[in-house]
C-alpha cells in the first residue's frame, strides 16, 4: 500500500506544471551587449519573461552592481521562485565594448576625403595620434563621420566620428589634423646651370607634399626635358613654369644668316640679332649691310628666316 502511494505521488509531481521547470539561479557576473539589462541576463532559467528589460545597461565598458534586495524585488515582480541566500548576494553586469584604433580611424577619414586627394598618395597626420574610439562590442569598424571641414590650401581638417550603431553612451569624438597629399613631380637630379639644356638623364621623379607646390609647378618630365634653364636650378627642387624656357638658339649680338624664300627665289644676307630667340620665336635682326631691321623667325643656331620682302624695309 505504501509503495502504491509513493508511486501515485511521483506521478502527480511529474504531471504538475512546475515539475519540468529548472530551478531559477542567479548569474553573479555577466557581460551583455545592447542598451538594456534583461531578466534573463540576471537569472538563469527565467522562463518566458527572460527577454523582459529590467534596467538600463551600464555605459560602454562600465559595470553595474545589483544588490540582493534589488534582485529579490525584481524576482518577485516577475514571479520567479528565487530568493537571495544572504544579503551579500549580488549580480555584476558589464557592458561589452571595444576600441576602434587610430589606424582604422585614419583609413575611414581618408576614404571620406578621397575627392580631395585626386588619386594621389595621401596620409593623415592626426593631432592626437593616440586617439581611439570606444564602441559597442557588436559594432563594426564602420564609422559615422559628420561635420568634416577641410582647408584645401593647408590640408587642415576637423571632423566628428562615432559608431554607426545608435547605442546609448557611444562615444562621439572630435578629430583634428592635417591631410598630406603627395604629388609625383619631375625635378632636376643635379644642379642645372643657367642656359643649360636638361636632358632625360638630368630629370627624376620624386613625391612632394602638394602644399609645397605652386600652381604653376611643372610636374611631368616632358615639361623639363629639352628645356633651357632661365637661372640655376637646384637638385630635387620643384621647377615652375618661369624657371625654364625653350633653348635659346640665337643670342642677342649673334651674327646670323637671314634667309628669305619665295616660290620664285631665295635670298640670304648677314645680320645681327637684336634679342635672344628660341626655336620659332620672332626676333628683330639688323641687316649688317643695309642696316635695316627686319622681323625674322629663329630656325636654328645662326639661322633666321624673314617672312616677306617688304620686311626688309627700314624701321
FENFEN-V980990 format. One record per pair of residues at least 12 apart in sequence whose C-alpha atoms are under 8 Angstrom apart, sorted by the first residue. I is the first residue (numbers start at 0). J is the second residue. If there is no record, write none. Layout:
i=I j=J
i=I j=J
This chain:
i=20 j=44
i=21 j=44
i=22 j=44
i=22 j=80
i=23 j=42
i=23 j=43
i=23 j=44
i=23 j=45
i=23 j=79
i=23 j=80
i=23 j=81
i=24 j=42
i=24 j=43
i=24 j=44
i=24 j=81
i=25 j=41
i=25 j=42
i=25 j=43
i=25 j=90
i=26 j=40
i=26 j=41
i=26 j=42
i=26 j=43
i=26 j=90
i=27 j=41
i=27 j=88
i=27 j=89
i=27 j=90
i=27 j=91
i=28 j=90
i=28 j=91
i=28 j=92
i=28 j=93
i=29 j=41
i=29 j=90
i=29 j=91
i=29 j=92
i=29 j=93
i=30 j=92
i=30 j=93
i=30 j=94
i=30 j=95
i=31 j=92
i=31 j=93
i=31 j=94
i=31 j=95
i=32 j=94
i=32 j=95
i=32 j=135
i=32 j=136
i=32 j=137
i=33 j=56
i=33 j=94
i=33 j=135
i=33 j=166
i=34 j=55
i=34 j=56
i=34 j=57
i=34 j=166
i=34 j=167
i=35 j=52
i=35 j=53
i=35 j=54
i=35 j=55
i=35 j=56
i=36 j=52
i=36 j=53
i=36 j=54
i=36 j=55
i=36 j=56
i=37 j=49
i=37 j=50
i=37 j=51
i=37 j=52
i=37 j=53
i=37 j=54
i=38 j=50
i=38 j=51
i=38 j=52
i=38 j=53
i=39 j=51
i=41 j=90
i=45 j=79
i=48 j=77
i=53 j=73
i=56 j=94
i=57 j=92
i=57 j=93
i=57 j=94
i=58 j=94
i=58 j=167
i=58 j=168
i=59 j=94
i=59 j=95
i=59 j=96
i=59 j=133
i=59 j=134
i=59 j=135
i=59 j=168
i=59 j=169
i=60 j=93
i=60 j=94
i=60 j=95
i=60 j=96
i=60 j=97
i=61 j=93
i=61 j=94
i=62 j=91
i=62 j=92
i=62 j=93
i=62 j=94
i=63 j=91
i=63 j=92
i=63 j=93
i=64 j=89
i=64 j=90
i=64 j=91
i=64 j=92
i=65 j=89
i=65 j=90
i=65 j=91
i=66 j=86
i=66 j=87
i=66 j=88
i=66 j=89
i=66 j=90
i=67 j=83
i=67 j=85
i=67 j=86
i=67 j=87
i=67 j=88
i=67 j=89
i=68 j=86
i=70 j=83
i=70 j=89
i=71 j=83
i=95 j=135
i=95 j=136
i=96 j=133
i=96 j=134
i=96 j=135
i=96 j=136
i=96 j=137
i=97 j=133
i=97 j=134
i=97 j=135
i=97 j=136
i=98 j=131
i=98 j=132
i=98 j=133
i=98 j=134
i=99 j=131
i=99 j=132
i=99 j=133
i=99 j=134
i=99 j=140
i=100 j=130
i=100 j=131
i=100 j=132
i=101 j=128
i=101 j=129
i=101 j=130
i=101 j=131
i=103 j=140
i=104 j=131
i=104 j=142
i=105 j=123
i=107 j=141
i=107 j=142
i=108 j=144
i=109 j=121
i=109 j=122
i=109 j=123
i=111 j=144
i=115 j=151
i=116 j=180
i=119 j=180
i=119 j=181
i=119 j=182
i=120 j=180
i=120 j=181
i=120 j=182
i=121 j=178
i=121 j=179
i=121 j=180
i=121 j=181
i=122 j=178
i=122 j=179
i=122 j=180
i=123 j=176
i=123 j=177
i=123 j=178
i=123 j=179
i=124 j=176
i=124 j=177
i=124 j=178
i=124 j=179
i=125 j=174
i=125 j=175
i=125 j=176
i=125 j=177
i=126 j=174
i=126 j=175
i=126 j=176
i=126 j=177
i=127 j=174
i=127 j=175
i=127 j=176
i=132 j=161
i=132 j=170
i=132 j=171
i=132 j=172
i=133 j=169
i=133 j=170
i=134 j=161
i=134 j=162
i=134 j=169
i=134 j=170
i=135 j=162
i=135 j=166
i=135 j=169
i=138 j=162
i=138 j=163
i=138 j=164
i=139 j=162
i=139 j=163
i=140 j=162
i=141 j=162
i=141 j=163
i=142 j=160
i=142 j=161
i=142 j=162
i=142 j=163
i=143 j=160
i=143 j=161
i=143 j=162
i=143 j=163
i=144 j=158
i=144 j=159
i=144 j=160
i=144 j=161
i=145 j=158
i=145 j=159
i=145 j=160
i=146 j=158
i=146 j=159
i=147 j=159
i=152 j=210
i=153 j=177
i=153 j=210
i=154 j=177
i=154 j=178
i=154 j=179
i=154 j=210
i=155 j=175
i=155 j=176
i=155 j=177
i=155 j=178
i=156 j=175
i=156 j=176
i=156 j=177
i=156 j=178
i=157 j=173
i=157 j=174
i=157 j=175
i=157 j=176
i=158 j=173
i=158 j=174
i=158 j=175
i=159 j=171
i=159 j=172
i=159 j=173
i=159 j=174
i=160 j=172
i=160 j=173
i=160 j=174
i=179 j=208
i=179 j=209
i=179 j=210
i=180 j=208
i=180 j=209
i=180 j=210
i=181 j=206
i=181 j=207
i=181 j=208
i=181 j=209
i=182 j=206
i=182 j=207
i=182 j=208
i=182 j=209
i=183 j=204
i=183 j=205
i=183 j=206
i=183 j=207
i=183 j=218
i=184 j=204
i=184 j=205
i=184 j=206
i=184 j=207
i=184 j=217
i=184 j=218
i=184 j=219
i=184 j=237
i=185 j=202
i=185 j=203
i=185 j=204
i=185 j=205
i=185 j=217
i=185 j=218
i=185 j=219
i=185 j=220
i=185 j=223
i=185 j=237
i=186 j=202
i=186 j=203
i=186 j=204
i=186 j=205
i=186 j=218
i=186 j=220
i=186 j=234
i=186 j=235
i=186 j=236
i=186 j=237
i=186 j=238
i=187 j=201
i=187 j=202
i=187 j=203
i=187 j=232
i=187 j=233
i=187 j=234
i=187 j=235
i=187 j=236
i=188 j=201
i=188 j=202
i=188 j=203
i=188 j=234
i=188 j=235
i=189 j=201
i=189 j=233
i=189 j=234
i=189 j=235
i=190 j=231
i=190 j=232
i=190 j=233
i=190 j=234
i=191 j=228
i=191 j=231
i=191 j=232
i=191 j=233
i=191 j=234
i=192 j=228
i=192 j=230
i=192 j=231
i=192 j=232
i=193 j=227
i=193 j=228
i=193 j=229
i=193 j=230
i=193 j=231
i=193 j=232
i=194 j=227
i=194 j=228
i=194 j=229
i=194 j=230
i=194 j=246
i=194 j=247
i=195 j=227
i=195 j=228
i=196 j=224
i=196 j=225
i=196 j=226
i=196 j=227
i=196 j=228
i=196 j=246
i=197 j=223
i=197 j=224
i=197 j=225
i=197 j=226
i=197 j=227
i=197 j=228
i=198 j=224
i=198 j=225
i=199 j=224
i=199 j=225
i=202 j=220
i=202 j=223
i=202 j=224
i=203 j=220
i=204 j=220
i=205 j=235
i=212 j=237
i=213 j=239
i=215 j=239
i=215 j=240
i=216 j=237
i=216 j=238
i=216 j=239
i=216 j=240
i=217 j=237
i=217 j=238
i=217 j=239
i=217 j=240
i=218 j=237
i=223 j=243
i=225 j=245
i=225 j=246
i=226 j=243
i=226 j=244
i=226 j=245
i=226 j=246
i=227 j=243
i=227 j=244
i=227 j=245
i=227 j=246
i=227 j=247
i=228 j=242
i=228 j=243
i=228 j=244
i=229 j=241
i=229 j=242
i=229 j=243
i=229 j=244
i=230 j=242
i=230 j=243
i=245 j=277
i=245 j=278
i=246 j=277
i=246 j=278
i=247 j=275
i=247 j=276
i=247 j=277
i=247 j=278
i=248 j=275
i=248 j=276
i=248 j=277
i=248 j=278
i=248 j=297
i=248 j=299
i=248 j=300
i=248 j=301
i=249 j=272
i=249 j=274
i=249 j=275
i=249 j=276
i=249 j=277
i=249 j=297
i=249 j=299
i=249 j=300
i=249 j=301
i=250 j=272
i=250 j=274
i=250 j=275
i=250 j=276
i=251 j=271
i=251 j=272
i=251 j=273
i=251 j=274
i=251 j=275
i=252 j=271
i=252 j=272
i=252 j=273
i=252 j=274
i=253 j=271
i=253 j=272
i=253 j=301
i=254 j=269
i=254 j=270
i=254 j=271
i=254 j=272
i=254 j=301
i=255 j=269
i=255 j=270
i=255 j=271
i=255 j=272
i=255 j=301
i=255 j=302
i=255 j=303
i=256 j=268
i=256 j=269
i=256 j=270
i=256 j=301
i=256 j=302
i=256 j=303
i=257 j=269
i=257 j=270
i=257 j=286
i=257 j=295
i=257 j=302
i=257 j=303
i=257 j=304
i=257 j=305
i=258 j=302
i=258 j=303
i=258 j=304
i=258 j=305
i=259 j=304
i=259 j=305
i=259 j=306
i=259 j=307
i=259 j=308
i=260 j=305
i=260 j=306
i=268 j=286
i=269 j=286
i=269 j=287
i=269 j=288
i=270 j=284
i=270 j=285
i=270 j=286
i=270 j=287
i=270 j=288
i=271 j=284
i=271 j=285
i=271 j=286
i=271 j=287
i=272 j=284
i=272 j=285
i=273 j=285
i=276 j=297
i=277 j=297
i=278 j=296
i=278 j=297
i=278 j=298
i=278 j=299
i=279 j=296
i=279 j=297
i=279 j=298
i=280 j=296
i=280 j=297
i=281 j=294
i=281 j=295
i=281 j=296
i=281 j=297
i=282 j=294
i=282 j=295
i=282 j=296
i=282 j=297
i=283 j=295
i=290 j=313
i=291 j=311
i=291 j=312
i=291 j=313
i=291 j=314
i=292 j=311
i=292 j=312
i=292 j=313
i=292 j=314
i=293 j=305
i=293 j=310
i=293 j=311
i=293 j=312
i=293 j=313
i=293 j=314
i=294 j=306
i=294 j=310
